[in-house]
Amino acid sequence: MRIVCLIVFLFSATLAGAQEVMTLEDAIAAALKNNYDIRMSRNDSASYAIDNDYAWAAFIPRVNGTASKVWNVNEQKQELQNGNKPSASGIRSNNLQAAVNLQWTLFDGLKMFATRDKLAEFERLGSLGVKNQIVNSVAAVVTGYFDIVRQKQQLKAIEEQISINEERVKLADKKLSVGLGSKPELLQARVDLNAQRAQQLQQRTLIAQLRDNLSQLIGFKTGSVYEVQDSIPINTTLQYGDIRNNLEQSNPGLLFARKNIDIAQLTVKERKAELLPTLNFNSAYNFSETRNKTVINSFTTLFNQNKGFNYGFGLTVPILNGFNTNRLIKQARLEVQYQQLTYENQLTKIDVGLSNAFKDYELQKQLLQLEEDNITLAKENVFIAMERFRQGVSTYLELRDAQQSLELSYNRLIAARYNTKLAETELMRLKGDLVK
């Protein structure tokens, strides 16, 4: 039985060791391929591209074909000059008509050119929308990925506390057995150990939940099992001037807002074009055929057919349409002003966000340095307290205080690492350099 258990243990350990480690680059690559927000944004961009591909259609003529066949059953009465009054019922006839009509707009106040340019701008807007969504989605992936790394580090710190508490229990039990300790001391050590084990269970559950959240962002199935890296790399060389420089040309959100201004200005051109005359070239080929089964008038034809080609020009001059065009022009100009205000508002928000993110970045770097120095002191303090407790020259309360100090130091250190990474990610997101 022991051999079987040993084999099962070794097999499980091998599977755990072979579990795939997904790097941040792997997660970002999966998100670029599978993330639903990015895929929907690309779909919108593709729609704009299709519209722009057919922009040339505004410059070609419109051709329509029509055809109809009508069967008639009539009752006719006539009164002629000579006094005859012929009449008949059930007179049958049929009429066939067909036509091909062409209309070609030669001039419409240059509206067609403004529309063509507008469709091209919409395609560029779609591309900027995709880039903006990619940057935001990648930022979410980076945040989610390193949140798992942070919680793994937290789990490691908890497991270190568990090992210390296990040693406390052993020492307290040994001291009690030789008459040098007390029962409350042993009980408290066991209570602290159980509390740490409960935290361990909660931490493992939290990591599993965060892994599912990341899986949703990168398009993996819920419940997918993978490991992440153990460390949080931090770029400590970012400079505010380098990030702020040319921000208007690199931030996807600002580029998107500026493109909306360009589109609104082209809409004004479209509306103004409606004030000018429209010149069309018109042409048609018509065919008409009528067959009468019988007639009551000798001058009425039994068969009549007409066919022919015609062409000409049509000019439409707008004179008065309830001032609707003027209203549309004013509305379009207001839209330009609105988009300009939106851009300026977004620029000020990004400026404030960039300033705050950099201040937080500098703060977290300083805190990280302090906590990295502090964790060394806290570990040494626990080691000394453990040795003193082992030799019986200190109480368990002193050791417990040292443990709690180490726990708090770990919490602050891990938080400082993660918060520094968040500030770095936010700076790169605002710059637009999160994804090359």
N, C-alpha and C positions, 0 to 999 in steps of 0.2 A: 504493500500500500504506500509505503514511503517512497519507493522508487517511482510509482505512478505519479504521485504528487510532485516529485522532483521534476519529472519529464514535463508535466503540465505547466509547472512554474517556468521552466526554461523556455518552453514553446511560447508561452504568453510574453515572456520578456523579449524574445526574439521578434515577435510581432510588434510589440510596442517600440522596440528600437528601430524597426524597419518602417515605421509610420512616416509618411511623406511630410517633409518640411516645405511649406509654401513660403517663398520669399515675398517681400513687398512688391518686387517687380512682377512676379507671377500673378499676384492679386490684381495689380493694376492692368496687366495684359488681359486677364479674364474679364475685368470690368469693362474695358474698352470694347470687348467683343460681345458681352452678354448683358450688360447693365440695361435695364428696361428704359430708364430715363434717357440714356444716350441713344438707344435704338429708336425711341419715339422722336427724339430731336432730329436724328438722321432721316427719318421718314418725312418730317416736315420739310427738311432741306431738299430732299429728293423731289417733293411736290413742287417747290419753287423752281427747281432746275428744269422740270418738265415744262412748266409754263414758259420759262425763258427760251427753251428749245423751239417753241412754236411762236415766238415773238414776230418772226418774219411773216406770219400769216396775215398780219394787219396790213401789209403792203400789196397783197394780191387781190384780185377781184373775187367777188362772191358769185357763184353760179348755182342756180336752182332749176330743177326740172319739175314740171307739173303735167298731170294727165288726168282726164276724166272721160267717162262714157256714161251717157244718160239714155234711157229708154222711156219713151212717152206714149201714153194712150190718151187721146184727147177727143173731145166732142166740139165740133166747130159749126158755127152759123154765120152766114155772110148775107149782105144785102147789096146787090150790085146796082149800077146806075140804070141799067136797062130794065130794072124791075125784077130780075130773077133773084130768088132767095135760096141759094143752095145751102144744104146742111147735111151733116153726117155725124155719126158717132162711132167710136171704136177706131178712130184714125191712129195708126201706129207710125212712129218715127223713132229714129235714134240719132244721137249726136256724139261725135268723138272730137275731143279737143286735147291738144298737147302743146307744150311750149318749153323752151329753154331760155332762161333769163339770166343776164349778166349785169352786175353792178360793180363798178370799180371806182372807189373813192380816190380822186386825184389830189384833192386838197381839203383838209379839215382843220385848218388853223395850226398845223404841225402837232396836233394831238396824238397822232399815231407814233410820232417819234418820241414824244414824252412817255407814252405808254411802253414803248420798247425799252427805253432807258429805265423805267420804273421796274419792269420785270427783271432786268439785269440786276438792279439793286436789291430786289427781293431775293434773288439767288444768293447774292453776297450776304444778305441778312441771314439767310438760312445757314450758311457756312459759319458765320459768327455765332449763331445760336448753338450750333453743334459744339464749337470750341468752348463756349461759355459753359454748356452743360457738362462737357468732358472735364473741365477744370473743377467744377463744383463736385462732380461725382468722384473724381480722383481724390479730392480733398476729404470727402466722406470716407473713402476706402482707407486712406492713410490714417485718419483719425480712428476708424474702427479697428484697423490692423494693430496699431500700437496700443489701443485700449486693451486688446487681448494680451499683448506683451506685458503691459503694466500689471494686469491682473495675474499673469503667470509669475512675475517677480514678487507680487504680493503673496501668492501662494507659497513661493519658495521661502519668503520671510516667515510665514506662519509655520511652515514645516521646521524651520530652524528653531522657532520658539517651542515647538512640540518636542524636539530633541532635548532642549534645555529643561523643559518641564518633566520629561521622562527621567532625566538624570536627577532632578529634584526629588521625584517620587522615590527613586532608588535610595538616595542618600537619606531622605526622611525615614523611610522604612528601616534602613540599616541602623540609624541612630536610635529609632524607637526600640528595635530589637535588643540593643545593648544597654538600654536604659538611659541614653543620653539625649533623647528627643521626646517630643510630646505627640499625642494622638491628633490634636487639632492641626499641628504642623503638617502631618502626613495627609490629613483630610483636605487641607487647603491646597496642597500640591496636586492632589488628584482632581480637585474641582477645577483648578487652573488648566490642568492637562485636558480634561474633558471639554472645557470651554474652547481651547485651541483646536481640538479635533472637530468641534462643531463649526468653528470658523473655516476649517479646512474643507468640510463638506459644502458649506455655503459658497466658498470661493470656487470650488470645482464646478458647481452648478452655474455660477455667474459666468465662468469662462465658456461653458457650453452654450449658454444663451447668447453671449457676445459672438461666438463663432457662427451661430445661426444667423445673427444680424449681418455679419460680414458676408456670409454665403449668399444672402438675398441681394446684397449690393453687387457681388461679382457674378451672379447668375448660377451659383451652385445649388444643388438640391438641399432642402432643409434636412439636417442630420448628418451632413457630410463631415467626415472626420479627417482632420489634418492638423499638423502642428505649425506654429509660427516661430519666428526667430526669438531668441532669448534677450536680445539687447535692443536698445533704442538709440540709433546713431543720431547725433545732433550736429548741425552745422553752426559753429559758434562765430563765424566770420562775417555774417551778414551786416551790411552797412545801410543806414537809412537813406543816404544820398543816392546810392546805387539803385535802391529799390524805387525811390520816388522819381528818379530820372526817367523821362519818357513814359511815364505811367499812362498818359492819355493814348499812347500808341500801342500799348501792350495789354492793358486790362480789357478782357473780352466784354465785360459788361458795359464799359464806356464806349468801346467800338460799336457794340450793338445799338446803344442809345444814339450815337452819332449817325449811324446808318438810317435810323428811323427819321432823323431830321432830313436827310437827303431824300428819302421817299416822300415825306410830307411836302417838300419843295417841288418835287415833280408832280405831285397831285395838284398844286397850285397852277402849274403850267397847263395841265389837262383842263382844268376848269376855265382858265383864261382862253384857251383855244375855242371853247364853245361860243365865244362872242363873235368869232369870225365866220364868214360864209363857208359853205361846204360845196365843193364841185365834184359831181359824179359823172362818170361815163356809163351810159346805159345801152344795152343791146339785147335783142331777143329774136328767137326763131319761133314762129307760131304756126300751128297746123290745126285746121278745123274742118270737120266733115259732117254733113247732115244728110240723112237718108229718110225719105218719106215713103211709106208703103202705098199710100193713096192720097189724092188731093181732091178738093171740091172746087178749086179755082184753076182754070186752065193756064193761068199765068204763074202759078206756084210751081217751083222746081221739085222734081222728085229726088234729085241728087245735087248737092252743092258742096264744093270743096275749096278751101282757101289755105294757102301756105305762103310764107314769105319771111324775109329777114328785115329787121329794122335796127337802127342805132341812133344815138343822139346824146346830148349833154343835159344835165340837170343841175341847177344852181339853187341852193337853199340859203337864204339870207335871214338870220335871226333878227327880228325887229322888236317883238315884245312877247315875253313868256311869263309875265307876272313877276319879273325881276328875279326869277329863280336862279339864273346863272350868277347874278351878282351875289345872291345869298350863298351859293355854293363856294364862290371865290373867297368870301369873307370867312366862311367856316374852314376852308382849307388853310387860310393864313393863320387862323387861331390854332389850328392843329400844329402848324410849324412852331408857333410860339410855345405851345404846350410841350412839344418834343424838346425844344431848346431848354425850357425850364426843367424838364425831366433830366436832361443831360447834366445841367449845372447842379441840380440837387444831388444826383448820383455821384458827381465828382466830389462835392463837399463831404458826402457820407464816406466815400472811399478814402478821402484825405484823413478824416477823423479816425476811421477804422485802421488805416495804416499807421497813424501816429500812436494810437492806443496799443495796437498789436506789437509795435516795436518797443514801446515802453515796457510792456509785459514780457517781451522777449529778453530785454536787458535785465529786468528784475529776476526772472526765472533762472537766467544764467548765474546771477550772483547767488541766489538761493541754492542752486545746484552745487556750486563750489563749496558753500558753507556746509551743506548736508553731506557732501562727500567727505569733508574733513571730520564732520561730527560723527558719522557712522563708525569711523575707525576708533574714536574715543569711546563710543557706546559699546562696541564689541569688547574693547579692552576692559572696560568697567565691568561688564558681565563676567568676563573670564576671571578677573580678580575676585569679584563677589562670590563666584562659584568655588574658587579655591579656598577662600576664607570660610565659606559655609561648609566645605568638605572637611576642613581642619577644625571646625567647631569654634572659630573665633568671631563669627558673625551670625546674626539671626536670619531666618528665612525671609523676614520682612525686607531686610537690606537687599537680599538677592532678588526678591520680587520687584522692588523698586528699580533695580538695575535692568531687569527684564523689560519692565514697562517702558523704561527710558529707551531701550534698544528698539522696542516695537514702534514707539512713536518716531524714532529716528528713521527707521525703515519706511514708515508711512510718508514722512516728509520728503525723504530722498526720492522715492518712487514717484510721488506726486510732482516733485520738481522736474524730474526727467520728462515725464509725460507732458506737463504744462509747457516746458520749453519747446518740446516737439510740436505741440499745438500752435504755439506762437510762431514758430518757424514756418509751419505749414500755412498758416493764415497769411503771413507775409508773402510767401511764394504764390498763394492763390490770388491775392490782390494784385500782385505784379503780373500775373498771367504766365509765369514761368514754371508752374508746377508740372506741366507736361510739355515736352519739347515736340 
